[in-house]
Each structure stands twice: as structure tokens, then as C-alpha cells.
Amino acid sequence: MSEEKRERTPLHRFIHWCEARHGNKFSDYDAFYSWSIREREKFWSAIWDFCGVTGEPGETVLANGDDMLAARFFPEAGLNFAENLLSHAGEGSQEALIFRGEDKVRYSWTWDRLRCEVSKLQQAFRAIGLGEGDRVAAMMPNMPETIACMLATASLGAIWSSCSPDFGEQGVLDRFGQIEPRLFIACDGYWYNGKQQDVSAKLKAVAATLGAPVIVVPYAGDAAALAVSLENGRNYPDVTAAYQEKPLEFARLPFSHPLYILFSSGTTGIPKCIVHSAGGTLLQHLKEHRLHCGVEPGERLFYFTTCGWMMWNWLVSGLAVGATLCLYDGSPFAPDGNILFDFARDERFAVFGTSAKYIDAVRKSGLVPKESHDLSSLRLMTSTGSPLSPEGFSFVYEGIKDDIHLASISGGTDIVSCFVLGNPLKPVWKGEIQGPGLGLAVDIWNDEGEPLRGEKGELVCTRAFPSMPIMFWNDPDKSKYRAAYFERFDNVWCHGDFAEWTDHCGLVIHGRSDATLNPGGVRIGTAEIYNQVEQMEEVSEAICIGQDWQDDVRVVLFVRLADGLSLDDELAKAIRTRIRTGATPRHVPAKVIQVADIPRTKSGKIVELAVRDIVHGRPVKNREALANPDALKLYENLAELGT
């Protein structure tokens, strides 16, 4: 990027704005980053004002700032998340949302249309008694109606939670069953890979268990008929037609008021319900969109995501800076690999967000979008979900656009944002993330809690930040919350990523330091696979790992079968089908292998990490903790894992 372009970035303007406000002079970006950590009160107050947050900040910016669990940002503030996302709605006929559902559906909403829909939904939700703290659960595609329903929910101070419609019945109930929603919203079907997917049976079963009123949104089925078939179902068009638009009313609530419930991957059991605050989510996303991504009002912002991934929540916040959101639902290769680049060309994306796996798939497909598509408007491509390989970096510049800003980013559901991400003021180095987010005291520590340079270790954050979860649902004493992030190091957030600093002050993340699977950049919990496969009579028990394979991770499932059974093609197919229908297609293992025994601790817990290490030829620590350490030999040098 030229110096002239750097000086036009919002980040460059923000640094000079902070210099003028506080009488500082920063020698370079690194000095400014250090200030953002050292002077958190001044920094986050500057974010509030520079980004034009609607609300009252109060006098106190940070209370109990030295205690990660007790810290409170803007404890006297009052704001509403939806009000901030709709603060640009006065721009009337300009497009706010542009939607494509594979090659089946295309439409857009103006800011006026979005505000109108939210107004009608707000009235409808209030009519059924929805209010502060109530939960709304949605099994929806990434479409405009989903965003309108979320905004109406947030406008009332209710709590939004969503998943994508490809989740199996048990996967949906494992999540929404825990939070007891007052309202359930679902589509009547969806398209994937050119095929219409029926959800009617699943929707009826989930709705019956949840027992909440249901709104059915038309998309790829017969919403009216499906709504009638439900005990307390209504068709979305009928809901909105019952009301006339009127001025929206926004509940001004505390900064820490709950906004979203997101779910962990479910590695060690049913998914944990992670509750995020309205203020923390808003401030962190404004910082990332406005400064790290440089998004300007009116620009087209796209992320390839489903409503079951936190990048959907991140994408939606782009409305708060006045961006036009480009929404896509379906396969990124339907009808072919050009579909997303067609979308980028037609709508003139400024920001194209995707996964490392998608970039690699485009590279391997032989497509060269730089030659086939006019991407002159595209200035930033972001990649997350899994580490982007050096080859992926090279392909973006050689095959997509040579003057683009490529930002590999990483964070997660736990913070509904990024710990490390792009920086428009610094160079991009192949295979590296550019650096930590402003205001986040990110470091890499060894097992003794000592900072590391030039070595791999645990990614940590040593000081409190606004987008930390406010709690886990059904965790009144915060014991699960503390165990998830603060058990490893006292008063320090341990994120569970295995990472290292580079010579350029960037980072390389080598993967999760726990047993979570990441095939194609999608986090998958092994428990969700076990919940399906171990219900089969033929399978006694199973253990699942991620195997490093061709710059990605593939899921490998080992099964101990019932006595007298052998794994044949028919049974392997049945196992995959059960996982596909009960969980999602992403959970389906690349390899299913029969084993005679599964290693476990003396307390009976299976040891996924030990099996993963054996498969990758790494030594296993603490074998003495195992009840049957000889079982590890069954996983050594398996011929099936070399193909």
C-alpha cells in the first residue's frame, strides 16, 4: 500500500485523532499499540467517540481493570445494540443488505426496508410478551430476514442465538434446549449444492421439544403450510403484515447487558453457552471493522459464513459503520467455483471475507479469478477458520489480486471477535498474521507462564478487554467460565491456540492446543460426532481426532465395534450417513477405521490428544496416567492414514 493510501485509512486518521486529543506523539504504529494497552481507559473511550457510538458512556470507562474476571468496561453506560446498527437507516433508498442464495434467489433491502421490517417485528415480538433477557433462537440461513429478526430481538433487550439449518435435530436441541427460548424462528427449507433441502420433519421435532411459538420464514419450501402444521406456528409474511411501520423504540440498557448466546464446539460434552454483551461486542466490532479493516460507510462488506459461526455476528456489525452487507447462503461451489467471485464482481465488494480452506479449494480448482473477473473494487481479503498456508498467501496475490490487502485473522466464538488480525499500516508477510488487535494485550507464553520469542507456546491475553464473555449460561458460580480460560494461568486468559511470534512482530498459529477438530476451517467438537455414532448398535465406542493432511485437517474416526462385527463398506457408509444427518455434513469423517481398543485414563476418560500424537509420530506424555497404555500401539503407522 502506498503512503498516500495509508494516510487515507481510518486507522491512520484515528491515530492522529488520539494524538490531538491526548497531546501525544507516537513514533510509529507499535508505539500506538503499546499505548492502547497501557492506557486502556483512554483508548476505549476514544473508540466510543471516534466511531460515534449512540448512547451515554457514563463517567467511568473501566472498573476493577486489574482483575480479569471482575473488570467492567463502561459500567455506567446506557446503549442499545440495534439502535447503533440502524443509526445509518436515514440513508433511505441506499442498499443495506444484498442477498444471494446460491443461484436460486437474489434480492436486496434498502435501509428504509430494513428499518420497516425491524419495526414490524419489534411490535410482533412485544405482542407475544418478549422482553429484556428473553431468548430468541433461530435456525436460519444467512439472509436479510435473519438480520431483521436479530435486530428486533436486540432492540427489546432480548438475547439472540442462532444456528444454520443444516444442523441435525440433536445438534439443534443440544444448543437451544439449554437456553429455553421464548421464540423459535426457522426457515421452511434451504438450498445446498443445487439441491433443495427439506427441514419440515426436523423443524416439527425441534419445535415440539422447545415448546415455544414458531415463526416460519419462506425460502425454499412452503412456509405457510409448514406454519399451519405446527401447534403454535406463524408464517413470517403474516406476522409482518399485521403491523404498520412506526418509529422504533430502543431499550437503553447497560453496556454489559447480554446480546448473544454463542456455542462452543462441544468437544467434551454438550456445547457451552457463551453469553456476550451488547457493549463489548459493539465496541470490539467497531474497532475491527473501522480501523483494522478500514471499512467506510457505503462500502460493500462480504463474509462467507453461516448463522452457526461467529463470523455471522461479526459480519452483521458492519451495519454500525454504514456498510452494505452482502449475504450468501449455500455452497461456495454451486453451480461452480465462480459463484462468489461473480457476486464480488457484480456487487463490487470492498471486503471479501472467507476461510483458508476456501482459498485453498479455489487454488486447487485451477480457477484464476484475477483473469476472469473484474475485482478492481476489492481492497481487502480476510481469511480465518484455520491457519492460511504460505501457498494460500501466494495464490491470493498471484491468482486473485496483486494489490490487495490480505489479512489472516484469528480469534473465535469465545470473544466473538479477533485476538490477532490485519493492519492496513503494516506490510503483509507470507504465512503470517500481521499482529494483535488494538487494546488487546496478546502474548505467547510457555508452560511456566513466561513470555516466549522464537518458540511456540500458548496464546494468552494478559489484561481484560470489552468483548470477554459476561458469563456462560447455567453457570451461576462461573466455575465453567474460569475453567475454560483461567485455569491454566492465574488472572490471564489462555485461549487454547498454539502460536509463535515472528521476526516481523507478526504471529503464526499452528492450530488448537486442545482436541477440537478444524476440517476446512470449521471448528468441530468430537462429542457431537460421538453423540451420533455411539447411538448405533454396531458401535461400542469411538474416538475421533484431526489428522494434518494436505495443508488442512481431516477428521479420522476410530471405532470399536460390537463383538463379532467387522467394518465393511456398508457399515462405514451407515456411520457417515448417521453423522451427516444427525450433526452436519462437516462432521463426516474422511476415514473410518476399526480398532480393538481405545486408550483411556484411569478415571475412564478417552485420550484424544494421545491418539492424535501417536498418529502424527509425536511422543505421548504421561503414559502412566493411562489405564491401558498398550492400546496406543494400535494407532501407530496405520497404512490407512497414509492415503
Phi, psi and omega in degrees: 000135180289161179297325179298317179292321178301318183292342179269354183286147175303327180296316178298316180296322181295318179300314179292328176297317178293323177300314181293322183291322187247001178071027180262165169222113183266129183292328180197182181299318182300323177294323178291319177300315179300320177297321181296334177275317184289323184243065185298322180299313180294320183295308185289331173294323177294321177300314180305311186283316182296322182272359173068045179297134176273120182148180179252117185285337185079178184277326186263128178269320183214125175246142180056043188295341182273354182248110186304320184277334182261350184300141178224121177271139178045057186294343180256004187285157171226127180202169174227128184299313182296322179301319179291324180286337180258012183292345178260009186293346177291352181280014162052254191277357176290149182286134175258322185225132177235124189239138167229130174250094190049227177253025187259321188225136175218128171197168180221158175240138172280171174299321178297317180296319180297314179297321179297314180298316181296321178300312181295319180292322177302316179295319180294318180294319179295326182294332178268006175091013181289134181208194185304129176087346177289150181259138173242124181249138183227132172249086195224154168287170178277082186225164184304320181300326179296316180294319178299318179295320177297315182295321177296320177300309183293329181298331181268355185083012174279172188246131184259140174214138185218158170216169179271156186286356178274358175294143175287166183306312182292324178298322178292314183291327177301330180270296188287335178298333181283333189256358174047069184293148174275344181211139178239129181240132182211156175276167180267003182156176178202166176254142171212127180056041175082359183247141176282129183251121181274131180243006190301314181295316179296317181298317180297318181293316180295315181299320180296322180286318181290325177071016181260158172303149184236134169250124182258125184261126179294135175205298185223035180199211180243087185297320183298313180293321180294320179298319180296327183285348180267149184299321182225054185254148176222148179276132184309312179300326178291324180296311183286330181292343183281356185227152173260149179295137172216165183305136180290147174244128183246126177285115175281117190234167179299155177307322184270011179296136182296137181244308185236148162244116175252165187237139174291174185286348179078033184297318186249017181158201178294151185302142174283142181264106186263120185260124181248147184273155178294313183291316180296317178296314182298310184295317181294318180290322175301316178300314184289316180293310188285316188263305184287327178259347177066028184290131178252153177306136179089347178288156179266120183246127182230139166222131176279105185205159170258174179280002176261006181238143183295346177292340173294314178299322178294314181300313184302326181296347175301338176299330184292341175257007178084017178285154169269122182272132175256117187251137177226138175228133180127195180281139177284001179233036177232120004280344176206183186289358180272350193303316181286328177286330171299315179299315180297318179293312185294322184258000176056062176304141166265325182233128180239105179259139183202194179251159176298325180296321179296315178301318180293322179295320177296318179300314183286341182284344182090000178289146176229082185303331180300329181269335188257346186226144172278104180246033185297334180281342187282120181244342183220132170238127177249148183225132178210189181098322176198164180299136176277125184290157174306323178296326177294319176302311182299319182295320180303315182283328182273329187248344183247304179196130187276343180246029181272157169266114179261121182238110170280131185231155181204138178190251172149180178304325184301326182239006181045037184189202187242138167277321183227141188194197185279166180212111184291351181262358183238157178288158175262127176251135185304128176083003185240146167277139190293325179166180180285159177289148176303139179080000182247119183277070184278140175209176177234125186240155171272183184295339180270004180078028179252137179300142182245146169224129180078009178224158178276143178196196183274132174283125182231165170231122192265355179223151183296151181217158191297328187266018168299146176302149175276339178180173163259144177293142180059041178223065191299328180264007179061023180292320178291323179297312179298318182295327184290324189233339190239009180282328184287312181229134182294127175059027179223130178287121175253117192274341180089014175258142178262115193215173175207150173284151176254174179294342182263014184066020171265188182225152169236127177257127185262005178123180179286146178266009173243202187262007180299138179270150181224049179294128179065020178081007180255121181291130182229132176269135182295329181299328180292331175284315179301322182301334179269304190291327183280358171278349180281135182299329183288339186255122178281313177198170184211161172219138188232139178223169170256126178258127174299127186204116173050057177063024179211191175234134175244148183277129177240125181248122174258133183235136168258117187271164175300153184308134175087355182263149174235147181281115174245179183299323183294317180290320177300319178295319180296321178297314180296320180296319179298317180292318181298315184279329183273332178246255173214166176302334182290339181279349186293125183289145174287328180228136171240121188231133178277136176229159182273339183206157180236124182292145182211161176283173179295337178273001174097003181276133176290152189243087181296318183296323179295318178295318179300318179295317179299315180300324181268009177074022180260151179292150179256125179276156173056045176300333182294344178280350184272142176285330183223066185300335180295339180296337179299332181297335181293345185253004182276134170050046179285127182298327182297336184270004176261004182235000000 
